[in-house]
Amino acid sequence: MNCFKRLGEKVMARTFERQVAELNIRASILNQFTALGTPQTVAAA
């Protein structure tokens, strides 16, 4: 939740539908940042 708030404390959109869209975009950005920071592990046999 802390990382989610770093993208912005307030929701800028006024209507509920746009608020949902804005929060979905924030979640998508956060997921992409997480994917970029996750190391690729390979089993060595």
mmCIF entry with sequence, helices, sheets and N, C-alpha, C, O atoms, coordinates in Angstrom:
data_MODEL
# 
_entry.id   MODEL 
# 
_entity.id                         1 
_entity.type                       polymer 
_entity.pdbx_number_of_molecules   1 
# 
_entity_poly.entity_id                      1 
_entity_poly.type                           'polypeptide(L)' 
_entity_poly.nstd_linkage                   no 
_entity_poly.nstd_monomer                   no 
_entity_poly.pdbx_seq_one_letter_code       MNCFKRLGEKVMARTFERQVAELNIRASILNQFTALGTPQTVAAA 
_entity_poly.pdbx_seq_one_letter_code_can   MNCFKRLGEKVMARTFERQVAELNIRASILNQFTALGTPQTVAAA 
_entity_poly.pdbx_strand_id                 A 
# 
loop_
_entity_poly_seq.entity_id 
_entity_poly_seq.num 
_entity_poly_seq.mon_id 
_entity_poly_seq.hetero 
1 1  MET n 
1 2  ASN n 
1 3  CYS n 
1 4  PHE n 
1 5  LYS n 
1 6  ARG n 
1 7  LEU n 
1 8  GLY n 
1 9  GLU n 
1 10 LYS n 
1 11 VAL n 
1 12 MET n 
1 13 ALA n 
1 14 ARG n 
1 15 THR n 
1 16 PHE n 
1 17 GLU n 
1 18 ARG n 
1 19 GLN n 
1 20 VAL n 
1 21 ALA n 
1 22 GLU n 
1 23 LEU n 
1 24 ASN n 
1 25 ILE n 
1 26 ARG n 
1 27 ALA n 
1 28 SER n 
1 29 ILE n 
1 30 LEU n 
1 31 ASN n 
1 32 GLN n 
1 33 PHE n 
1 34 THR n 
1 35 ALA n 
1 36 LEU n 
1 37 GLY n 
1 38 THR n 
1 39 PRO n 
1 40 GLN n 
1 41 THR n 
1 42 VAL n 
1 43 ALA n 
1 44 ALA n 
1 45 ALA n 
# 
_struct_asym.id          A 
_struct_asym.entity_id   1 
# 
loop_
_struct_conf.conf_type_id 
_struct_conf.id 
_struct_conf.pdbx_PDB_helix_id 
_struct_conf.beg_label_comp_id 
_struct_conf.beg_label_asym_id 
_struct_conf.beg_label_seq_id 
_struct_conf.pdbx_beg_PDB_ins_code 
_struct_conf.end_label_comp_id 
_struct_conf.end_label_asym_id 
_struct_conf.end_label_seq_id 
_struct_conf.pdbx_end_PDB_ins_code 
_struct_conf.beg_auth_comp_id 
_struct_conf.beg_auth_asym_id 
_struct_conf.beg_auth_seq_id 
_struct_conf.end_auth_comp_id 
_struct_conf.end_auth_asym_id 
_struct_conf.end_auth_seq_id 
_struct_conf.pdbx_PDB_helix_class 
_struct_conf.details 
_struct_conf.pdbx_PDB_helix_length 
HELX_P HELX_P1 AA1 ASN A 2  ? ARG A 6  ? ASN A 2  ARG A 6  1 ? 5  
HELX_P HELX_P2 AA2 PHE A 16 ? GLY A 37 ? PHE A 16 GLY A 37 1 ? 22 
# 
_struct_conf_type.id          HELX_P 
_struct_conf_type.criteria    ? 
_struct_conf_type.reference   ? 
# 
loop_
_atom_site.group_PDB 
_atom_site.id 
_atom_site.type_symbol 
_atom_site.label_atom_id 
_atom_site.label_alt_id 
_atom_site.label_comp_id 
_atom_site.label_asym_id 
_atom_site.label_entity_id 
_atom_site.label_seq_id 
_atom_site.pdbx_PDB_ins_code 
_atom_site.Cartn_x 
_atom_site.Cartn_y 
_atom_site.Cartn_z 
_atom_site.occupancy 
_atom_site.B_iso_or_equiv 
_atom_site.pdbx_formal_charge 
_atom_site.auth_seq_id 
_atom_site.auth_comp_id 
_atom_site.auth_asym_id 
_atom_site.auth_atom_id 
_atom_site.pdbx_PDB_model_num 
ATOM 1   N N  . MET A 1 1  ? 0.822   -1.185  0.000   1.00 0.00 ? 1  MET A N  1 
ATOM 2   C CA . MET A 1 1  ? 0.000   0.000   0.000   1.00 0.00 ? 1  MET A CA 1 
ATOM 3   C C  . MET A 1 1  ? 0.870   1.254   0.000   1.00 0.00 ? 1  MET A C  1 
ATOM 4   O O  . MET A 1 1  ? 0.502   2.267   -0.596  1.00 0.00 ? 1  MET A O  1 
ATOM 5   N N  . ASN A 1 2  ? 2.004   1.190   0.657   1.00 0.00 ? 2  ASN A N  1 
ATOM 6   C CA . ASN A 1 2  ? 2.906   2.338   0.681   1.00 0.00 ? 2  ASN A CA 1 
ATOM 7   C C  . ASN A 1 2  ? 3.375   2.681   -0.725  1.00 0.00 ? 2  ASN A C  1 
ATOM 8   O O  . ASN A 1 2  ? 3.399   3.852   -1.104  1.00 0.00 ? 2  ASN A O  1 
ATOM 9   N N  . CYS A 1 3  ? 3.744   1.673   -1.497  1.00 0.00 ? 3  CYS A N  1 
ATOM 10  C CA . CYS A 1 3  ? 4.188   1.914   -2.884  1.00 0.00 ? 3  CYS A CA 1 
ATOM 11  C C  . CYS A 1 3  ? 3.043   2.467   -3.723  1.00 0.00 ? 3  CYS A C  1 
ATOM 12  O O  . CYS A 1 3  ? 3.255   3.316   -4.589  1.00 0.00 ? 3  CYS A O  1 
ATOM 13  N N  . PHE A 1 4  ? 1.848   1.990   -3.469  1.00 0.00 ? 4  PHE A N  1 
ATOM 14  C CA . PHE A 1 4  ? 0.684   2.464   -4.221  1.00 0.00 ? 4  PHE A CA 1 
ATOM 15  C C  . PHE A 1 4  ? 0.451   3.949   -3.953  1.00 0.00 ? 4  PHE A C  1 
ATOM 16  O O  . PHE A 1 4  ? 0.094   4.699   -4.861  1.00 0.00 ? 4  PHE A O  1 
ATOM 17  N N  . LYS A 1 5  ? 0.654   4.372   -2.703  1.00 0.00 ? 5  LYS A N  1 
ATOM 18  C CA . LYS A 1 5  ? 0.462   5.778   -2.352  1.00 0.00 ? 5  LYS A CA 1 
ATOM 19  C C  . LYS A 1 5  ? 1.562   6.663   -2.915  1.00 0.00 ? 5  LYS A C  1 
ATOM 20  O O  . LYS A 1 5  ? 1.351   7.863   -3.086  1.00 0.00 ? 5  LYS A O  1 
ATOM 21  N N  . ARG A 1 6  ? 2.727   6.104   -3.206  1.00 0.00 ? 6  ARG A N  1 
ATOM 22  C CA . ARG A 1 6  ? 3.802   6.898   -3.799  1.00 0.00 ? 6  ARG A CA 1 
ATOM 23  C C  . ARG A 1 6  ? 3.427   7.410   -5.180  1.00 0.00 ? 6  ARG A C  1 
ATOM 24  O O  . ARG A 1 6  ? 3.969   8.420   -5.630  1.00 0.00 ? 6  ARG A O  1 
ATOM 25  N N  . LEU A 1 7  ? 2.527   6.744   -5.847  1.00 0.00 ? 7  LEU A N  1 
ATOM 26  C CA . LEU A 1 7  ? 2.079   7.187   -7.165  1.00 0.00 ? 7  LEU A CA 1 
ATOM 27  C C  . LEU A 1 7  ? 1.109   8.358   -7.064  1.00 0.00 ? 7  LEU A C  1 
ATOM 28  O O  . LEU A 1 7  ? 0.732   8.937   -8.082  1.00 0.00 ? 7  LEU A O  1 
ATOM 29  N N  . GLY A 1 8  ? 0.710   8.704   -5.873  1.00 0.00 ? 8  GLY A N  1 
ATOM 30  C CA . GLY A 1 8  ? -0.191  9.838   -5.647  1.00 0.00 ? 8  GLY A CA 1 
ATOM 31  C C  . GLY A 1 8  ? -1.130  9.543   -4.509  1.00 0.00 ? 8  GLY A C  1 
ATOM 32  O O  . GLY A 1 8  ? -1.770  8.492   -4.475  1.00 0.00 ? 8  GLY A O  1 
ATOM 33  N N  . GLU A 1 9  ? -1.215  10.470  -3.576  1.00 0.00 ? 9  GLU A N  1 
ATOM 34  C CA . GLU A 1 9  ? -2.078  10.281  -2.415  1.00 0.00 ? 9  GLU A CA 1 
ATOM 35  C C  . GLU A 1 9  ? -3.547  10.443  -2.780  1.00 0.00 ? 9  GLU A C  1 
ATOM 36  O O  . GLU A 1 9  ? -4.403  9.737   -2.246  1.00 0.00 ? 9  GLU A O  1 
ATOM 37  N N  . LYS A 1 10 ? -3.842  11.367  -3.685  1.00 0.00 ? 10 LYS A N  1 
ATOM 38  C CA . LYS A 1 10 ? -5.227  11.698  -3.990  1.00 0.00 ? 10 LYS A CA 1 
ATOM 39  C C  . LYS A 1 10 ? -5.637  11.139  -5.346  1.00 0.00 ? 10 LYS A C  1 
ATOM 40  O O  . LYS A 1 10 ? -4.816  10.955  -6.245  1.00 0.00 ? 10 LYS A O  1 
ATOM 41  N N  . VAL A 1 11 ? -6.918  10.878  -5.457  1.00 0.00 ? 11 VAL A N  1 
ATOM 42  C CA . VAL A 1 11 ? -7.496  10.490  -6.739  1.00 0.00 ? 11 VAL A CA 1 
ATOM 43  C C  . VAL A 1 11 ? -7.950  11.772  -7.413  1.00 0.00 ? 11 VAL A C  1 
ATOM 44  O O  . VAL A 1 11 ? -8.742  12.531  -6.854  1.00 0.00 ? 11 VAL A O  1 
ATOM 45  N N  . MET A 1 12 ? -7.445  12.011  -8.612  1.00 0.00 ? 12 MET A N  1 
ATOM 46  C CA . MET A 1 12 ? -7.723  13.270  -9.295  1.00 0.00 ? 12 MET A CA 1 
ATOM 47  C C  . MET A 1 12 ? -9.080  13.276  -10.004 1.00 0.00 ? 12 MET A C  1 
ATOM 48  O O  . MET A 1 12 ? -9.684  14.335  -10.172 1.00 0.00 ? 12 MET A O  1 
ATOM 49  N N  . ALA A 1 13 ? -9.559  12.106  -10.418 1.00 0.00 ? 13 ALA A N  1 
ATOM 50  C CA . ALA A 1 13 ? -10.814 12.019  -11.164 1.00 0.00 ? 13 ALA A CA 1 
ATOM 51  C C  . ALA A 1 13 ? -12.001 12.318  -10.246 1.00 0.00 ? 13 ALA A C  1 
ATOM 52  O O  . ALA A 1 13 ? -11.950 12.070  -9.041  1.00 0.00 ? 13 ALA A O  1 
ATOM 53  N N  . ARG A 1 14 ? -13.049 12.845  -10.828 1.00 0.00 ? 14 ARG A N  1 
ATOM 54  C CA . ARG A 1 14 ? -14.229 13.214  -10.040 1.00 0.00 ? 14 ARG A CA 1 
ATOM 55  C C  . ARG A 1 14 ? -15.316 12.147  -10.067 1.00 0.00 ? 14 ARG A C  1 
ATOM 56  O O  . ARG A 1 14 ? -15.939 11.874  -9.041  1.00 0.00 ? 14 ARG A O  1 
ATOM 57  N N  . THR A 1 15 ? -15.548 11.547  -11.217 1.00 0.00 ? 15 THR A N  1 
ATOM 58  C CA . THR A 1 15 ? -16.610 10.551  -11.298 1.00 0.00 ? 15 THR A CA 1 
ATOM 59  C C  . THR A 1 15 ? -16.081 9.182   -10.872 1.00 0.00 ? 15 THR A C  1 
ATOM 60  O O  . THR A 1 15 ? -14.887 8.903   -10.979 1.00 0.00 ? 15 THR A O  1 
ATOM 61  N N  . PHE A 1 16 ? -16.982 8.344   -10.391 1.00 0.00 ? 16 PHE A N  1 
ATOM 62  C CA . PHE A 1 16 ? -16.582 7.047   -9.876  1.00 0.00 ? 16 PHE A CA 1 
ATOM 63  C C  . PHE A 1 16 ? -15.928 6.182   -10.953 1.00 0.00 ? 16 PHE A C  1 
ATOM 64  O O  . PHE A 1 16 ? -14.928 5.514   -10.692 1.00 0.00 ? 16 PHE A O  1 
ATOM 65  N N  . GLU A 1 17 ? -16.492 6.195   -12.164 1.00 0.00 ? 17 GLU A N  1 
ATOM 66  C CA . GLU A 1 17 ? -15.945 5.373   -13.242 1.00 0.00 ? 17 GLU A CA 1 
ATOM 67  C C  . GLU A 1 17 ? -14.518 5.780   -13.577 1.00 0.00 ? 17 GLU A C  1 
ATOM 68  O O  . GLU A 1 17 ? -13.670 4.925   -13.831 1.00 0.00 ? 17 GLU A O  1 
ATOM 69  N N  . ARG A 1 18 ? -14.252 7.061   -13.579 1.00 0.00 ? 18 ARG A N  1 
ATOM 70  C CA . ARG A 1 18 ? -12.904 7.544   -13.878 1.00 0.00 ? 18 ARG A CA 1 
ATOM 71  C C  . ARG A 1 18 ? -11.946 7.285   -12.715 1.00 0.00 ? 18 ARG A C  1 
ATOM 72  O O  . ARG A 1 18 ? -10.753 7.064   -12.924 1.00 0.00 ? 18 ARG A O  1 
ATOM 73  N N  . GLN A 1 19 ? -12.471 7.315   -11.498 1.00 0.00 ? 19 GLN A N  1 
ATOM 74  C CA . GLN A 1 19 ? -11.650 6.974   -10.341 1.00 0.00 ? 19 GLN A CA 1 
ATOM 75  C C  . GLN A 1 19 ? -11.193 5.522   -10.424 1.00 0.00 ? 19 GLN A C  1 
ATOM 76  O O  . GLN A 1 19 ? -10.036 5.207   -10.147 1.00 0.00 ? 19 GLN A O  1 
ATOM 77  N N  . VAL A 1 20 ? -12.120 4.640   -10.812 1.00 0.00 ? 20 VAL A N  1 
ATOM 78  C CA . VAL A 1 20 ? -11.782 3.225   -10.973 1.00 0.00 ? 20 VAL A CA 1 
ATOM 79  C C  . VAL A 1 20 ? -10.727 3.057   -12.048 1.00 0.00 ? 20 VAL A C  1 
ATOM 80  O O  . VAL A 1 20 ? -9.776  2.297   -11.868 1.00 0.00 ? 20 VAL A O  1 
ATOM 81  N N  . ALA A 1 21 ? -10.881 3.759   -13.168 1.00 0.00 ? 21 ALA A N  1 
ATOM 82  C CA . ALA A 1 21 ? -9.910  3.671   -14.256 1.00 0.00 ? 21 ALA A CA 1 
ATOM 83  C C  . ALA A 1 21 ? -8.547  4.191   -13.798 1.00 0.00 ? 21 ALA A C  1 
ATOM 84  O O  . ALA A 1 21 ? -7.518  3.596   -14.117 1.00 0.00 ? 21 ALA A O  1 
ATOM 85  N N  . GLU A 1 22 ? -8.534  5.291   -13.057 1.00 0.00 ? 22 GLU A N  1 
ATOM 86  C CA . GLU A 1 22 ? -7.272  5.869   -12.588 1.00 0.00 ? 22 GLU A CA 1 
ATOM 87  C C  . GLU A 1 22 ? -6.554  4.910   -11.642 1.00 0.00 ? 22 GLU A C  1 
ATOM 88  O O  . GLU A 1 22 ? -5.339  4.738   -11.739 1.00 0.00 ? 22 GLU A O  1 
ATOM 89  N N  . LEU A 1 23 ? -7.285  4.297   -10.743 1.00 0.00 ? 23 LEU A N  1 
ATOM 90  C CA . LEU A 1 23 ? -6.666  3.362   -9.800  1.00 0.00 ? 23 LEU A CA 1 
ATOM 91  C C  . LEU A 1 23 ? -6.200  2.086   -10.495 1.00 0.00 ? 23 LEU A C  1 
ATOM 92  O O  . LEU A 1 23 ? -5.199  1.495   -10.092 1.00 0.00 ? 23 LEU A O  1 
ATOM 93  N N  . ASN A 1 24 ? -6.911  1.659   -11.531 1.00 0.00 ? 24 ASN A N  1 
ATOM 94  C CA . ASN A 1 24 ? -6.449  0.508   -12.315 1.00 0.00 ? 24 ASN A CA 1 
ATOM 95  C C  . ASN A 1 24 ? -5.148  0.824   -13.041 1.00 0.00 ? 24 ASN A C  1 
ATOM 96  O O  . ASN A 1 24 ? -4.268  -0.031  -13.140 1.00 0.00 ? 24 ASN A O  1 
ATOM 97  N N  . ILE A 1 25 ? -5.025  2.038   -13.545 1.00 0.00 ? 25 ILE A N  1 
ATOM 98  C CA . ILE A 1 25 ? -3.789  2.449   -14.214 1.00 0.00 ? 25 ILE A CA 1 
ATOM 99  C C  . ILE A 1 25 ? -2.642  2.475   -13.218 1.00 0.00 ? 25 ILE A C  1 
ATOM 100 O O  . ILE A 1 25 ? -1.543  2.015   -13.527 1.00 0.00 ? 25 ILE A O  1 
ATOM 101 N N  . ARG A 1 26 ? -2.888  3.010   -12.021 1.00 0.00 ? 26 ARG A N  1 
ATOM 102 C CA . ARG A 1 26 ? -1.847  3.032   -10.990 1.00 0.00 ? 26 ARG A CA 1 
ATOM 103 C C  . ARG A 1 26 ? -1.402  1.628   -10.620 1.00 0.00 ? 26 ARG A C  1 
ATOM 104 O O  . ARG A 1 26 ? -0.208  1.376   -10.461 1.00 0.00 ? 26 ARG A O  1 
ATOM 105 N N  . ALA A 1 27 ? -2.355  0.711   -10.483 1.00 0.00 ? 27 ALA A N  1 
ATOM 106 C CA . ALA A 1 27 ? -2.014  -0.667  -10.154 1.00 0.00 ? 27 ALA A CA 1 
ATOM 107 C C  . ALA A 1 27 ? -1.208  -1.303  -11.278 1.00 0.00 ? 27 ALA A C  1 
ATOM 108 O O  . ALA A 1 27 ? -0.273  -2.059  -11.014 1.00 0.00 ? 27 ALA A O  1 
ATOM 109 N N  . SER A 1 28 ? -1.553  -1.009  -12.522 1.00 0.00 ? 28 SER A N  1 
ATOM 110 C CA . SER A 1 28 ? -0.815  -1.546  -13.666 1.00 0.00 ? 28 SER A CA 1 
ATOM 111 C C  . SER A 1 28 ? 0.622   -1.031  -13.677 1.00 0.00 ? 28 SER A C  1 
ATOM 112 O O  . SER A 1 28 ? 1.554   -1.795  -13.928 1.00 0.00 ? 28 SER A O  1 
ATOM 113 N N  . ILE A 1 29 ? 0.803   0.260   -13.405 1.00 0.00 ? 29 ILE A N  1 
ATOM 114 C CA . ILE A 1 29 ? 2.152   0.841   -13.355 1.00 0.00 ? 29 ILE A CA 1 
ATOM 115 C C  . ILE A 1 29 ? 2.961   0.186   -12.248 1.00 0.00 ? 29 ILE A C  1 
ATOM 116 O O  . ILE A 1 29 ? 4.128   -0.155  -12.443 1.00 0.00 ? 29 ILE A O  1 
ATOM 117 N N  . LEU A 1 30 ? 2.343   0.010   -11.083 1.00 0.00 ? 30 LEU A N  1 
ATOM 118 C CA . LEU A 1 30 ? 3.042   -0.614  -9.961  1.00 0.00 ? 30 LEU A CA 1 
ATOM 119 C C  . LEU A 1 30 ? 3.434   -2.051  -10.292 1.00 0.00 ? 30 LEU A C  1 
ATOM 120 O O  . LEU A 1 30 ? 4.528   -2.489  -9.935  1.00 0.00 ? 30 LEU A O  1 
ATOM 121 N N  . ASN A 1 31 ? 2.563   -2.784  -10.964 1.00 0.00 ? 31 ASN A N  1 
ATOM 122 C CA . ASN A 1 31 ? 2.882   -4.160  -11.353 1.00 0.00 ? 31 ASN A CA 1 
ATOM 123 C C  . ASN A 1 31 ? 4.032   -4.202  -12.351 1.00 0.00 ? 31 ASN A C  1 
ATOM 124 O O  . ASN A 1 31 ? 4.866   -5.106  -12.291 1.00 0.00 ? 31 ASN A O  1 
ATOM 125 N N  . GLN A 1 32 ? 4.090   -3.242  -13.266 1.00 0.00 ? 32 GLN A N  1 
ATOM 126 C CA . GLN A 1 32 ? 5.186   -3.199  -14.235 1.00 0.00 ? 32 GLN A CA 1 
ATOM 127 C C  . GLN A 1 32 ? 6.504   -2.886  -13.551 1.00 0.00 ? 32 GLN A C  1 
ATOM 128 O O  . GLN A 1 32 ? 7.530   -3.477  -13.889 1.00 0.00 ? 32 GLN A O  1 
ATOM 129 N N  . PHE A 1 33 ? 6.495   -1.960  -12.587 1.00 0.00 ? 33 PHE A N  1 
ATOM 130 C CA . PHE A 1 33 ? 7.709   -1.653  -11.833 1.00 0.00 ? 33 PHE A CA 1 
ATOM 131 C C  . PHE A 1 33 ? 8.172   -2.871  -11.045 1.00 0.00 ? 33 PHE A C  1 
ATOM 132 O O  . PHE A 1 33 ? 9.370   -3.143  -10.969 1.00 0.00 ? 33 PHE A O  1 
ATOM 133 N N  . THR A 1 34 ? 7.234   -3.600  -10.464 1.00 0.00 ? 34 THR A N  1 
ATOM 134 C CA . THR A 1 34 ? 7.574   -4.800  -9.705  1.00 0.00 ? 34 THR A CA 1 
ATOM 135 C C  . THR A 1 34 ? 8.176   -5.861  -10.622 1.00 0.00 ? 34 THR A C  1 
ATOM 136 O O  . THR A 1 34 ? 9.139   -6.532  -10.248 1.00 0.00 ? 34 THR A O  1 
ATOM 137 N N  . ALA A 1 35 ? 7.617   -6.015  -11.816 1.00 0.00 ? 35 ALA A N  1 
ATOM 138 C CA . ALA A 1 35 ? 8.139   -6.992  -12.771 1.00 0.00 ? 35 ALA A CA 1 
ATOM 139 C C  . ALA A 1 35 ? 9.545   -6.623  -13.215 1.00 0.00 ? 35 ALA A C  1 
ATOM 140 O O  . ALA A 1 35 ? 10.379  -7.506  -13.418 1.00 0.00 ? 35 ALA A O  1 
ATOM 141 N N  . LEU A 1 36 ? 9.819   -5.340  -13.367 1.00 0.00 ? 36 LEU A N  1 
ATOM 142 C CA . LEU A 1 36 ? 11.159  -4.911  -13.778 1.00 0.00 ? 36 LEU A CA 1 
ATOM 143 C C  . LEU A 1 36 ? 12.184  -5.175  -12.679 1.00 0.00 ? 36 LEU A C  1 
ATOM 144 O O  . LEU A 1 36 ? 13.347  -5.447  -12.975 1.00 0.00 ? 36 LEU A O  1 
ATOM 145 N N  . GLY A 1 37 ? 11.770  -5.098  -11.423 1.00 0.00 ? 37 GLY A N  1 
ATOM 146 C CA . GLY A 1 37 ? 12.686  -5.261  -10.324 1.00 0.00 ? 37 GLY A CA 1 
ATOM 147 C C  . GLY A 1 37 ? 12.842  -6.694  -9.840  1.00 0.00 ? 37 GLY A C  1 
ATOM 148 O O  . GLY A 1 37 ? 13.686  -6.967  -8.986  1.00 0.00 ? 37 GLY A O  1 
ATOM 149 N N  . THR A 1 38 ? 12.041  -7.618  -10.372 1.00 0.00 ? 38 THR A N  1 
ATOM 150 C CA . THR A 1 38 ? 12.109  -9.006  -9.957  1.00 0.00 ? 38 THR A CA 1 
ATOM 151 C C  . THR A 1 38 ? 13.227  -9.725  -10.706 1.00 0.00 ? 38 THR A C  1 
ATOM 152 O O  . THR A 1 38 ? 13.247  -9.705  -11.937 1.00 0.00 ? 38 THR A O  1 
ATOM 153 N N  . PRO A 1 39 ? 14.153  -10.356 -9.995  1.00 0.00 ? 39 PRO A N  1 
ATOM 154 C CA . PRO A 1 39 ? 15.241  -11.037 -10.697 1.00 0.00 ? 39 PRO A CA 1 
ATOM 155 C C  . PRO A 1 39 ? 14.756  -12.310 -11.406 1.00 0.00 ? 39 PRO A C  1 
ATOM 156 O O  . PRO A 1 39 ? 13.827  -12.978 -10.952 1.00 0.00 ? 39 PRO A O  1 
ATOM 157 N N  . GLN A 1 40 ? 15.398  -12.618 -12.509 1.00 0.00 ? 40 GLN A N  1 
ATOM 158 C CA . GLN A 1 40 ? 15.105  -13.841 -13.251 1.00 0.00 ? 40 GLN A CA 1 
ATOM 159 C C  . GLN A 1 40 ? 16.009  -14.953 -12.693 1.00 0.00 ? 40 GLN A C  1 
ATOM 160 O O  . GLN A 1 40 ? 17.229  -14.903 -12.849 1.00 0.00 ? 40 GLN A O  1 
ATOM 161 N N  . THR A 1 41 ? 15.413  -15.929 -12.058 1.00 0.00 ? 41 THR A N  1 
ATOM 162 C CA . THR A 1 41 ? 16.199  -17.017 -11.489 1.00 0.00 ? 41 THR A CA 1 
ATOM 163 C C  . THR A 1 41 ? 16.141  -18.241 -12.403 1.00 0.00 ? 41 THR A C  1 
ATOM 164 O O  . THR A 1 41 ? 15.097  -18.572 -12.964 1.00 0.00 ? 41 THR A O  1 
ATOM 165 N N  . VAL A 1 42 ? 17.281  -18.897 -12.535 1.00 0.00 ? 42 VAL A N  1 
ATOM 166 C CA . VAL A 1 42 ? 17.381  -20.085 -13.372 1.00 0.00 ? 42 VAL A CA 1 
ATOM 167 C C  . VAL A 1 42 ? 18.015  -21.176 -12.528 1.00 0.00 ? 42 VAL A C  1 
ATOM 168 O O  . VAL A 1 42 ? 19.020  -20.951 -11.854 1.00 0.00 ? 42 VAL A O  1 
ATOM 169 N N  . ALA A 1 43 ? 17.419  -22.358 -12.571 1.00 0.00 ? 43 ALA A N  1 
ATOM 170 C CA . ALA A 1 43 ? 17.959  -23.489 -11.818 1.00 0.00 ? 43 ALA A CA 1 
ATOM 171 C C  . ALA A 1 43 ? 19.234  -24.000 -12.502 1.00 0.00 ? 43 ALA A C  1 
ATOM 172 O O  . ALA A 1 43 ? 19.244  -24.270 -13.703 1.00 0.00 ? 43 ALA A O  1 
ATOM 173 N N  . ALA A 1 44 ? 20.275  -24.123 -11.733 1.00 0.00 ? 44 ALA A N  1 
ATOM 174 C CA . ALA A 1 44 ? 21.535  -24.646 -12.259 1.00 0.00 ? 44 ALA A CA 1 
ATOM 175 C C  . ALA A 1 44 ? 21.654  -26.119 -11.880 1.00 0.00 ? 44 ALA A C  1 
ATOM 176 O O  . ALA A 1 44 ? 21.697  -26.467 -10.700 1.00 0.00 ? 44 ALA A O  1 
ATOM 177 N N  . ALA A 1 45 ? 21.706  -26.962 -12.875 1.00 0.00 ? 45 ALA A N  1 
ATOM 178 C CA . ALA A 1 45 ? 21.748  -28.394 -12.580 1.00 0.00 ? 45 ALA A CA 1 
ATOM 179 C C  . ALA A 1 45 ? 23.033  -29.037 -13.057 1.00 0.00 ? 45 ALA A C  1 
ATOM 180 O O  . ALA A 1 45 ? 23.223  -30.241 -12.884 1.00 0.00 ? 45 ALA A O  1 
# 
